[in-house]
Amino acid sequence: MINISTAPVKKLLGLAIRSEIDSNKIYSDLANRVTNPLLREKLHLLAFEENKHKIALETLHKSLFKEDEISIPEKTDESLLPSIHYTPSSSLVDFLYQAMEAEKSAENFYLNLSRRVEKDQRKILEYLSHVEHSHYMMLKSEYTLAQDFEDYAEKDIDKVIT
């Protein structure tokens, strides 16, 4: 288990980039599986934003470590940045719950990491923390809908409510 307050910032950025890559893929994969167009668009938006986070983190790495190559691990540290684990038979409710927890962890991770860098670099990490919170809130609303409407992922909104 990695301690965010003592681990090298360079290593933590690599873990964060891995997490953003994985999140982008997971949101994209699920977006391609659901038929509810509104949910699909929200998942595509999340995937898009996770990719933008990856780019921002790469830029931050370059500003901190100049020409040093980014070391991106094959997987994240689940205690810091938990992954979403699902199978084709996983329920949407389970997926959304895991995604909410992952976004909450990312929010805390970026906020804590921001305390380890200088003021100029701190702003990007604080921004990422805020955006991860907005992801959590979006997922929370989808989670509530999925709990209330069993076939939410498979229906267009007009068919869910009729």
ZASEBA-149523 format. One record per residue: x, y, z of N, C-alpha, C in turn. Coordinates in Angstrom, 1 decimal. Atoms other than C-alpha are relative to their C-alpha. Layout:
X;Y;Z;X;Y;Z;X;Y;Z
...
This chain:
0.8;-1.2;0.0;0.0;0.0;0.0;0.9;1.2;0.0
-0.8;-1.2;0.1;1.4;3.4;-1.0;-0.6;1.1;0.8
0.4;-1.1;-0.8;1.2;6.3;1.3;0.1;1.3;-0.8
0.0;-1.2;0.8;0.2;9.5;-0.5;0.8;1.1;0.5
-0.8;-1.0;-0.7;2.0;11.7;2.0;1.5;-0.2;-0.1
-1.4;0.2;0.0;5.3;10.1;1.6;0.6;-0.6;-1.3
-0.4;0.5;1.2;5.4;8.4;-1.8;0.5;1.1;-1.0
-0.5;-1.0;1.0;7.4;10.2;-4.6;-1.2;0.5;-0.9
1.1;-0.6;0.8;5.1;12.6;-6.4;0.0;-0.5;-1.5
-0.2;0.6;1.3;6.5;11.2;-9.7;-0.8;-1.3;-0.1
0.7;1.3;0.0;5.2;7.8;-8.8;-1.5;0.2;0.1
1.4;-0.3;-0.2;1.8;9.2;-7.7;-0.6;0.5;-1.3
0.5;-0.5;1.3;1.4;11.0;-11.0;-0.2;-1.2;-1.0
0.1;1.2;0.8;2.1;7.7;-12.8;-1.3;-0.8;0.3
1.2;0.7;-0.5;-0.6;6.0;-10.7;-1.3;0.7;-0.5
1.1;-0.8;0.4;-3.0;8.8;-11.4;-0.3;-0.1;-1.5
0.1;0.2;1.5;-2.4;8.6;-15.2;-0.6;-1.3;-0.3
0.5;1.3;0.2;-3.0;4.9;-15.1;-1.5;-0.1;0.4
1.4;-0.1;-0.4;-6.3;5.5;-13.2;-0.8;0.7;-1.1
0.7;-0.7;1.0;-7.4;8.0;-15.8;-0.2;-0.8;-1.3
0.1;0.8;1.2;-6.6;5.7;-18.7;-1.0;-1.1;0.2
1.0;1.1;-0.3;-8.5;2.8;-17.0;-1.4;0.5;0.0
1.4;-0.5;-0.1;-11.5;5.0;-16.2;-0.5;0.4;-1.4
0.4;-0.3;1.4;-11.6;6.3;-19.8;-0.5;-1.3;-0.7
0.3;1.3;0.7;-11.7;2.7;-21.1;-1.3;-0.6;0.6
1.2;0.6;-0.6;-14.3;1.5;-18.6;-1.3;0.8;-0.4
1.2;-0.9;0.3;-16.7;4.5;-19.2;-0.3;-0.2;-1.5
0.2;0.2;1.5;-16.2;4.1;-23.0;-0.7;-1.4;-0.3
0.6;1.4;0.2;-16.9;0.3;-22.8;-1.5;0.0;0.4
1.4;0.1;-0.5;-20.1;0.7;-20.8;-0.9;0.9;-0.9
0.8;-0.9;0.9;-21.3;3.6;-23.0;-0.4;-0.7;-1.2
0.3;0.7;1.2;-21.1;1.3;-25.9;-0.9;-1.2;0.2
0.8;1.2;-0.3;-23.1;-1.4;-24.1;-1.5;0.5;0.4
1.4;-0.4;-0.4;-26.1;0.7;-22.8;-0.7;0.6;-1.2
0.8;-0.6;1.1;-29.0;1.7;-25.1;-0.7;1.3;0.4
0.6;-1.2;-0.4;-30.4;4.5;-23.0;0.9;1.2;-0.5
-0.8;-1.0;0.6;-29.2;7.5;-25.1;0.6;1.1;1.0
-0.4;-1.0;-0.9;-29.0;9.9;-22.2;1.2;-0.5;0.9
-1.1;0.7;-0.8;-26.9;7.5;-20.0;1.2;-0.2;-0.9
-1.2;0.2;0.9;-24.7;6.7;-23.0;0.8;1.3;-0.2
-0.6;-1.3;0.2;-24.0;10.4;-23.6;0.8;0.4;1.3
-0.7;-0.3;-1.2;-23.1;10.9;-19.9;1.2;-0.8;0.2
-1.1;0.9;-0.1;-20.8;7.9;-20.0;1.1;0.5;-1.0
-1.0;-0.5;0.9;-19.1;9.3;-23.1;0.6;1.3;0.5
-0.6;-1.2;-0.6;-18.7;12.6;-21.4;1.0;-0.3;1.1
-0.9;0.4;-1.0;-17.1;11.0;-18.4;1.3;-0.6;-0.6
-1.2;0.6;0.7;-14.7;9.0;-20.7;0.8;1.2;-0.6
-0.6;-1.2;0.6;-13.9;12.3;-22.6;0.8;0.8;1.1
-0.7;-0.8;-1.1;-13.1;14.1;-19.3;1.2;-0.8;0.6
-1.1;0.8;-0.5;-11.0;11.2;-18.0;1.3;0.1;-0.9
-1.1;-0.2;0.9;-8.9;11.5;-21.1;0.7;1.4;0.1
-0.5;-1.3;-0.2;-8.5;15.2;-20.6;0.8;0.1;1.3
-0.7;0.1;-1.3;-7.4;14.5;-17.0;1.4;-0.6;-0.3
-1.3;0.6;0.3;-4.7;12.2;-18.4;1.0;0.9;-0.6
-0.8;-1.0;0.7;-3.4;14.9;-20.7;0.5;1.1;1.0
-0.4;-1.0;-1.0;-3.4;17.4;-17.8;1.1;-0.5;0.9
-1.0;0.6;-0.9;-1.5;15.0;-15.6;1.4;-0.1;-0.7
-1.3;0.1;0.8;1.1;14.4;-18.4;0.7;1.3;-0.1
-0.5;-1.3;0.0;1.5;18.1;-18.7;0.6;0.4;1.3
-0.5;-0.3;-1.3;1.9;18.5;-15.0;1.3;-0.8;0.3
-1.2;0.8;-0.2;4.5;15.7;-14.9;1.1;0.7;-0.8
-1.0;-0.6;0.8;6.4;17.4;-17.7;0.5;1.3;0.7
-0.4;-1.2;-0.6;6.4;20.7;-15.8;0.8;-0.2;1.3
-0.7;0.3;-1.2;7.6;19.1;-12.6;1.4;-0.8;-0.3
-1.1;0.8;0.1;10.1;16.6;-14.0;0.7;0.1;-1.4
-0.6;-0.3;1.3;11.1;18.1;-17.4;0.0;-1.1;-0.9
-0.2;1.0;1.1;12.5;15.5;-19.7;-0.1;-1.4;0.5
0.2;1.4;-0.5;12.0;12.5;-17.4;-1.2;-0.7;-0.6
1.1;0.7;0.5;9.9;9.9;-18.9;-1.0;-0.4;1.0
1.0;0.4;-1.0;6.6;9.1;-17.3;-0.1;-1.5;0.1
0.1;1.5;-0.3;6.4;5.7;-15.6;-1.4;-0.3;0.4
1.4;0.3;-0.3;2.9;4.5;-15.9;-0.1;-1.5;0.3
0.1;1.5;-0.4;2.3;1.2;-14.0;-1.1;-0.7;-0.7
1.0;0.8;0.7;0.2;-1.6;-15.4;-1.3;0.1;0.7
1.3;-0.2;-0.8;-2.4;-1.1;-12.6;0.2;1.0;1.1
0.0;-1.0;-1.1;-3.3;1.3;-9.9;0.2;-0.6;1.3
0.0;0.5;-1.4;-2.9;1.0;-6.2;-1.4;0.1;0.5
1.4;0.1;-0.3;-6.4;-0.1;-5.2;-0.3;0.8;1.3
0.2;-0.7;-1.2;-6.0;1.5;-1.8;-0.1;1.5;-0.2
0.0;-1.4;0.3;-5.5;4.9;-3.3;-1.0;0.4;-1.1
0.9;-0.3;1.2;-7.4;4.8;-6.6;-0.6;-1.3;-0.4
0.6;1.3;0.3;-9.7;1.8;-6.7;-0.6;0.0;-1.4
0.5;0.3;1.4;-10.7;0.4;-10.1;-1.4;-0.4;0.1
1.3;0.5;0.1;-14.1;-0.4;-11.3;0.1;-1.4;-0.6
-0.1;1.4;0.4;-14.5;-4.2;-11.6;-1.5;-0.4;-0.4
1.4;0.4;0.4;-17.5;-5.4;-13.7;0.2;-1.1;-1.1
0.0;1.0;1.0;-18.4;-8.2;-16.0;-1.3;0.2;-0.8
1.3;-0.2;0.8;-21.1;-8.4;-18.7;-1.3;-0.3;0.8
1.2;0.3;-0.8;-23.5;-9.8;-16.1;-0.1;1.0;1.2
0.1;-0.9;-1.1;-22.8;-7.0;-13.6;-1.2;0.9;-0.2
1.2;-0.9;0.1;-25.8;-4.8;-12.8;0.5;1.5;-0.1
-0.3;-1.4;0.2;-25.8;-1.1;-13.7;0.2;0.6;1.4
-0.1;-0.5;-1.4;-26.4;-0.3;-10.0;1.4;-0.3;0.6
-1.3;0.3;-0.5;-23.3;-2.1;-9.0;1.2;0.8;-0.7
-1.0;-0.7;0.7;-21.2;-0.5;-11.7;0.0;1.5;0.4
0.1;-1.4;-0.4;-22.5;3.0;-10.8;0.5;0.2;1.4
-0.5;-0.1;-1.4;-21.8;2.4;-7.1;1.6;0.0;0.0
-1.5;0.0;0.0;-18.2;1.4;-7.8;0.6;1.2;-0.7
-0.5;-1.2;0.7;-17.8;4.3;-10.2;0.0;1.2;1.0
0.1;-1.1;-1.0;-19.0;6.7;-7.5;1.1;-0.1;1.0
-1.1;0.1;-1.0;-16.5;5.3;-5.0;1.3;0.3;-0.6
-1.3;-0.3;0.7;-13.7;5.5;-7.6;0.2;1.5;-0.1
0.0;-1.5;0.2;-14.6;9.2;-8.3;0.3;0.7;1.3
-0.2;-0.6;-1.3;-14.7;10.0;-4.6;1.5;-0.2;0.5
-1.4;0.2;-0.3;-11.3;8.4;-4.1;0.9;0.9;-0.8
-0.8;-0.9;0.8;-9.9;10.3;-7.0;-0.1;1.5;0.4
0.2;-1.3;-0.6;-11.3;13.5;-5.6;1.0;0.2;1.2
-0.9;-0.1;-1.2;-9.5;12.9;-2.3;1.5;-0.1;-0.4
-1.4;0.2;0.4;-6.3;11.7;-4.0;0.5;1.3;-0.6
-0.5;-1.3;0.6;-6.0;14.9;-6.1;0.1;1.1;1.0
-0.1;-1.0;-1.1;-6.7;17.1;-3.1;1.2;-0.2;0.9
-1.2;0.3;-0.8;-4.1;15.3;-1.0;1.3;0.2;-0.8
-1.2;-0.2;0.8;-1.6;15.3;-3.8;0.3;1.5;-0.2
-0.2;-1.4;0.3;-2.1;19.0;-4.4;0.8;0.7;1.2
-0.8;-0.5;-1.2;-0.6;19.6;-0.9;1.5;-0.3;-0.1
-1.4;0.4;0.1;2.6;18.1;-2.1;0.8;0.7;-1.1
-0.7;-0.7;1.1;3.4;20.4;-5.0;-0.1;1.5;0.3
-0.1;-1.4;-0.1;4.1;24.1;-5.4;-1.4;0.6;-0.5
1.3;-0.7;0.2;1.3;26.7;-5.8;-0.5;-0.1;-1.5
0.4;0.0;1.4;1.3;26.8;-9.6;-0.5;-1.4;-0.5
0.4;1.4;0.4;1.0;23.0;-10.0;-1.2;-0.4;0.9
1.1;0.4;-0.9;-1.4;22.8;-7.1;-1.4;0.3;-0.6
1.3;-0.4;0.6;-4.2;24.6;-9.1;-0.5;-1.1;-0.8
0.5;1.0;0.8;-4.4;21.8;-11.6;-0.5;-1.2;0.8
0.5;1.2;-0.9;-4.7;19.1;-8.9;-1.3;0.4;0.7
1.2;-0.4;-0.7;-7.3;21.1;-7.0;-1.2;0.0;-1.0
1.0;0.0;1.0;-9.2;21.6;-10.3;-0.5;-1.5;-0.3
0.4;1.4;0.3;-9.1;17.8;-11.0;-0.8;-0.5;1.2
0.7;0.4;-1.2;-10.3;17.2;-7.4;-1.5;0.4;-0.1
1.3;-0.5;0.2;-13.3;19.4;-8.1;-0.8;-0.7;-1.1
0.7;0.7;1.1;-14.1;17.8;-11.4;-0.4;-1.4;0.4
0.3;1.4;-0.5;-13.9;14.3;-9.8;-1.2;0.1;0.9
1.2;-0.2;-0.8;-16.5;15.6;-7.3;-1.2;0.1;-0.9
1.2;-0.1;0.9;-18.8;16.6;-10.2;-0.3;-1.3;-0.6
0.2;1.3;0.6;-18.3;13.2;-11.7;-0.8;-0.9;1.0
0.7;0.7;-1.0;-19.4;11.7;-8.4;-1.4;0.4;0.1
1.4;-0.4;-0.1;-22.5;13.8;-8.3;-0.8;-0.4;-1.2
0.7;0.5;1.2;-23.4;12.9;-11.9;-0.4;-1.5;0.2
0.2;1.5;-0.2;-23.0;9.2;-11.1;-1.0;-0.3;1.1
1.0;0.2;-1.1;-25.0;9.5;-7.9;-1.4;0.2;-0.5
1.4;-0.1;0.5;-28.0;10.8;-9.8;-0.3;-1.1;-0.9
0.2;1.2;0.8;-27.6;8.0;-12.3;-0.3;-1.2;0.8
0.2;1.2;-0.9;-27.3;5.5;-9.5;-1.4;0.0;0.6
1.4;-0.1;-0.5;-30.6;6.8;-8.0;-1.0;-0.4;-1.1
0.9;0.4;1.1;-32.3;6.4;-11.4;0.0;-1.5;-0.2
-0.2;1.4;0.3;-30.9;3.0;-11.9;-0.7;-0.9;1.1
0.7;0.7;-1.1;-32.2;1.9;-8.5;-1.5;0.0;-0.1
1.4;-0.1;0.1;-35.6;3.2;-9.2;-0.6;-0.6;-1.2
0.4;0.6;1.2;-35.9;1.9;-12.7;0.9;-1.1;-0.5
-0.8;1.2;0.2;-34.7;-1.6;-13.2;0.6;-0.1;-1.4
-0.5;0.1;1.3;-34.3;-1.4;-16.9;0.5;1.4;-0.6
-0.4;-1.4;0.4;-32.9;2.2;-17.0;1.1;0.0;-1.1
-1.1;0.0;1.0;-29.8;1.2;-19.0;-0.4;-0.4;-1.4
0.5;0.6;1.2;-31.8;-0.5;-21.7;-1.1;0.8;-0.7
1.1;-0.7;0.5;-34.5;2.1;-22.3;0.3;1.4;-0.4
0.0;-1.5;0.2;-34.9;5.5;-23.8;-0.9;0.6;1.1
0.6;-0.6;-1.2;-36.2;7.9;-21.2;-1.5;-0.1;-0.1
1.4;0.0;0.1;-39.7;8.0;-22.6;-0.6;-1.4;0.2
0.5;1.4;-0.2;-40.0;4.2;-22.3;0.2;-0.4;1.4
-0.2;0.3;-1.4;-38.6;4.2;-18.7;-1.2;0.4;0.8
1.0;-0.5;-0.8;-41.4;6.3;-17.4;-1.4;-0.3;-0.4
1.3;0.4;0.4;-44.3;4.8;-19.3;-0.3;-1.4;0.2
